[in-house]
Amino acid sequence: MKAPGIKIKNLMVGFSEHLPINQIKWELDINPGELVGIIGPNGSGKTSFLRALMGDETFLSGEILIGGESESVQSWSSKKISQHFSYLPQESFFDSFQETEAYLRLAFLPRLGLLGRMSQENSAQLDSFARDFELSSYLKKRLQDLSSGERQRVFLGRVLLQPSQMVLLDEPTNHLDPNVVEKTWVFLKNQKNKKTVLVATHDLSQVERHCDRVIVLSGREMLFSGTVSEYQTREIKRLVFPFTY
Amino acid sequence: MNRKTLIVAALFLLVVAAVPWLGAEPISFLEMSNPTSLSYRIFWELRIPRLLVTLSLGGVLASVGSTYQSLFRNPLCEPYILGISSAVLLGVVIAETFFQQKVGTPLSFLFGFGLALMLILLLMIFTSSTKFSSDRVILFGMGANFVLSALLFLLLSFQTQSVGGGTLKWFFGFLPWVETSKAVWFGFGSLLFLILLMVFSRPIDALRLGDSVARTLGVSPLVSRNSYLVFTSLVVAITVSVSGTIGFVGLVVPQVCRIIFRPSSMRSLLLQSFLLGALFLSVADGISRSIIPPFEFPVGVITTLLGGPLFLITLWKKS
């Protein structure tokens, strides 16, 4: 399957039309297979934006079209959503007694057989992914026995392992040490053209180094969307994050 | 099969073999070969059916508990805490007080089930108005329990209150003596329930990761959570109509299972909870019948006395 592009038309999401403070307006195109960094101060709407992409917010107006689909994402069935998206929330829920391997298996949940058996192919995928992502030594450990950084890597692993065309990551490098942060970004960069990846993050330098596109949110409005060089030349960073200079 | 599973299986067999020998009337081993003897008849016509009902109820209570805990992502969630058991009880008592319907009649059951459904509907409305939060579900359950208990005591104050044989024993939970044929139905019913839950357990695994993530795993949180609630409330209504509200089995057993077995999926947790729940309730029943025979303590008192400290110990160990 080919990585899909995203077309956002005149989108407004929020709790109520009468509460403008919770409304967010966007108009935007994302090319297939791009690595997109979403940056902006706390409360600028990064999480809402990611959730809106998979139809998890209340749409007040507008639509989001993914790939060649004619139907806007908010009316998709859960099955269709599962074929397109994998999502890492900012705070992950987990069962603390579960072992890492069982947790990672959840990536293939929609594809498990009736008796819960994982196909040999998926099983091999899990093993090789665990090796690449350096999770092999955690596989038999309970999630509660891992450190928060190790656990975050497992959560991230589940999302990247999931066979989907679009990956939505909400601050994926939280709790991670600089080495792992670097490896994660390189891994995401290697997904280029295979998957469309959107990352909400505060890691401005990594975004500039690795991303194809930058989206800047501020005050729940979209301030900018464009390539990294456009972003750098227009000095938007100075506007949004004045204290980083 | 690992060592823990074997130990629990051995314990299970031991308890199943031992519990029917406990009780008011001592069973003579020598008379067991004679089918017309009193011991033989008590053993096969009273104690074995009772054991079968106990195993079924214990299994069902614990597997429903583990389902609720995962559905709401909170170890405190179970039908008892959420007020669903109390709603059934109130329905049963209403049927008895105003319509002279004895417990066990179809109308009594319908009242119980109906009230449970109404409470679940309220819970759905309560949780759908905002983003889902398991804390709100617990608070809802507390509020519901207060109101339902008050209503129950209001109704009971019109009745003669007596513990043991009377209405009050429904509050504590007890195990009924039933005929063999009925007990066999219970056995089959509870196994069918377990199998259905196990076959359709995958959405629960997804819901444990949060509603948004569940959607990316092909599960509609609203539809699946509500379907499980309605389906299990039917079963809760049956168990409460049979045995009153037996506390702590659904709360403690799944927790202990998680700690001992580290289940890798909801499917294993359901099976383990069922077995350990059946074991736990049988032990409690054995104790309730052998403290001061022929007096029989309500089994719910024993499960709470055993389960309460066990619950506190798991909490302490976790922190």
HADDOCK unambig.tbl for C-alpha pairs under 7 A between the chains (distance, minus, plus):
assign (segid A and resid 78 and name CA) (segid B and resid 215 and name CA) 5.58 0.50 0.50
assign (segid A and resid 78 and name CA) (segid B and resid 218 and name CA) 4.70 0.50 0.50
assign (segid A and resid 78 and name CA) (segid B and resid 219 and name CA) 5.67 0.50 0.50
assign (segid A and resid 78 and name CA) (segid B and resid 220 and name CA) 5.68 0.50 0.50
assign (segid A and resid 79 and name CA) (segid B and resid 218 and name CA) 4.50 0.50 0.50
assign (segid A and resid 81 and name CA) (segid B and resid 215 and name CA) 6.76 0.50 0.50
assign (segid A and resid 81 and name CA) (segid B and resid 216 and name CA) 5.64 0.50 0.50
assign (segid A and resid 81 and name CA) (segid B and resid 218 and name CA) 6.64 0.50 0.50
assign (segid A and resid 82 and name CA) (segid B and resid 215 and name CA) 6.51 0.50 0.50
assign (segid A and resid 82 and name CA) (segid B and resid 216 and name CA) 4.15 0.50 0.50
assign (segid A and resid 82 and name CA) (segid B and resid 217 and name CA) 4.96 0.50 0.50
assign (segid A and resid 82 and name CA) (segid B and resid 218 and name CA) 4.63 0.50 0.50
assign (segid A and resid 85 and name CA) (segid B and resid 216 and name CA) 5.67 0.50 0.50
assign (segid A and resid 86 and name CA) (segid B and resid 216 and name CA) 5.59 0.50 0.50
assign (segid A and resid 87 and name CA) (segid B and resid 213 and name CA) 6.05 0.50 0.50
assign (segid A and resid 87 and name CA) (segid B and resid 216 and name CA) 6.76 0.50 0.50
assign (segid A and resid 92 and name CA) (segid B and resid 209 and name CA) 6.78 0.50 0.50
assign (segid A and resid 93 and name CA) (segid B and resid 208 and name CA) 6.70 0.50 0.50
assign (segid A and resid 93 and name CA) (segid B and resid 209 and name CA) 4.77 0.50 0.50
assign (segid A and resid 93 and name CA) (segid B and resid 210 and name CA) 5.74 0.50 0.50
assign (segid A and resid 94 and name CA) (segid B and resid 208 and name CA) 6.45 0.50 0.50
assign (segid A and resid 94 and name CA) (segid B and resid 209 and name CA) 5.59 0.50 0.50
assign (segid A and resid 97 and name CA) (segid B and resid 258 and name CA) 6.22 0.50 0.50
assign (segid A and resid 97 and name CA) (segid B and resid 259 and name CA) 6.70 0.50 0.50
assign (segid A and resid 97 and name CA) (segid B and resid 262 and name CA) 5.43 0.50 0.50
assign (segid A and resid 98 and name CA) (segid B and resid 262 and name CA) 5.82 0.50 0.50
assign (segid A and resid 98 and name CA) (segid B and resid 263 and name CA) 6.54 0.50 0.50
assign (segid A and resid 98 and name CA) (segid B and resid 264 and name CA) 5.82 0.50 0.50
assign (segid A and resid 99 and name CA) (segid B and resid 264 and name CA) 6.67 0.50 0.50
assign (segid A and resid 102 and name CA) (segid B and resid 264 and name CA) 5.17 0.50 0.50
assign (segid A and resid 109 and name CA) (segid B and resid 217 and name CA) 6.44 0.50 0.50
assign (segid A and resid 110 and name CA) (segid B and resid 217 and name CA) 5.93 0.50 0.50
assign (segid A and resid 110 and name CA) (segid B and resid 218 and name CA) 6.14 0.50 0.50
